[in-house]
């Protein structure tokens, strides 16, 4: 995280993803600006090709920052 922060960080994960805890740990360690966006009911693989999950994920903007 030290190499990323304080650049804007956007983590997107499904609430049913086995890998969600990786995103939660990274989010907890990151400095602002940061956002953890959870897609309800999605697994990790669902976020690749299921429109009901991909569409909301692809519409999320990155957190704004003056430190880019």
Number of C-alpha atoms within 10 A of each C-alpha: 13 9 7 10 16 17 20 19 22 17 17 19 25 22 17 15 19 12 13 17 12 13 18 15 10 14 18 12 12 20 16 16 17 20 16 16 16 18 21 12 11 18 18 16 12 18 21 11 10 11 12 12 19 15 12 13 19 11 8 11 9 13 14 13 13 8 10 8
